[in-house]
């Protein structure tokens, strides 16, 4: 497997120190799908289109690429994919951030490195980057944007270093930011990549969760066989406003909490009985039981679920979207244990 780490280095606030690059093992063109970043794994239409688009943009060798999408969707991972697909993949990938106070100094150093390379002078060490990724470029000041045009202009005929510009704002929004933003987007032309939110690739959640669980188990030396079906079902029902990053963090924390062979629903704090009921279910209960208190609504919901499940706790918990342990606690709380199936009694269906 290729090295997929993307630890972003930030220069110290005082002065300019050594620029750190990210180098990666380059997969063959036929093995790109197998070598995909974990964040880009899945079989949804949205992620298939993204991988195809990123592969095409990388192989075309555009001098400027713009990537946009919500926070946590994996824009930096897409930039890495594009770099791997380019003919500059044997050169390092350099990631800079527009919020870094030393940004202009670092861009000046890149300009000198590319200039020396274009004149045939020695550039080792350090090696000239093949792709420069600029994060949060919507916040780039005029002086920084001017340096980006200088990077493009000092390369001559050969494309030594491509620019990949990352933002949470769309291309249409960025065009109105400033004239220089609009001009850089014009240089990108059709090389604009939109990264879908996780809500548009729901069928990928289980595969992503399994891969994140395997990675976390290896990282923390945990003997985890996988994630239970009930836990995966709970994950699929979550809306993930924080996108893939939220899923990754949630799974990693669940792995750390797990003490058995499987990551169960109880390890995912914030899901199940700890989460508010979905709006649609709550609305249905309010409509069916107008004027009832919240306690009465909950009791009626428990009675109905157990009646439909024939008194079976596991099935009733699935209908309610909570764990069987949480259901048992609620039955004890409201004195409804007589509705359960036991070894020596049949379920009762009294209201």
Buried (B, 14 or more C-beta within 10 A) or exposed (E): EBEBEBEEBEBEEEEEEEBBBBEBEBBEEEEBEEBBBBBBBBEBEBBBEBBEBBBBBBEBEBBBBBBBBBEBBBBBBBBBBBBBBBEBBEBBBBBBBBEBEBBBEBBEBBBEBBBBBBEEEEBEEBBBBBBBBBBBBBEBEEEBBEBBBBBBEBBEEEBBBBBBBBBBBBBEEBBEBBEBBEEBBEBBEEBBBBBBBBBEBBEBBBBBBBBBBBBBBEEEEBEBEBBBEBBBBBBEBBEBEBBBBBBBBBBBBBBBEBEEEBBBBBBBEEBBBEBEBEEEEEEEBEEEEEEBEEEEBBBBBBBBBBBEBEBBBEBBBBBBBBBBBBBBEBBEEBEBEEBBBEEEEEBEEEE
